[in-house]
Amino acid sequence: MPATLEVVCENDDCELDMFEMHYTYDMPDDVGIDAFECPYCTETDSLREVEL
């Protein structure tokens, strides 16, 4: 089953609380949270992976 990454945007000015990304099987293993930006505020430094 493809990996799922749950992400929180911690930018105080952003209206987006949390989102979930579903990878495909072709996603490289070394891709992490630093490769993405918030789809709402476009910040990259404010994203944090939710650890379950």
Steps between C-alpha positions, in 0.01 A plus 500: 500500500637846413630715784287772656643816651288708739616860522423798721570859397622695804494842331284717729369696200394187310139381503591140413511275804605159371518309175591152386714400204482159335813395318511272202723195493744695280582761767872481593568375854702811592212745439391666822308795636769744383412425136151654531331833567167586658233508227330796670774741614786350290737502799752217522658557842170487686410141407531225759435130451240353736653206686242234582 
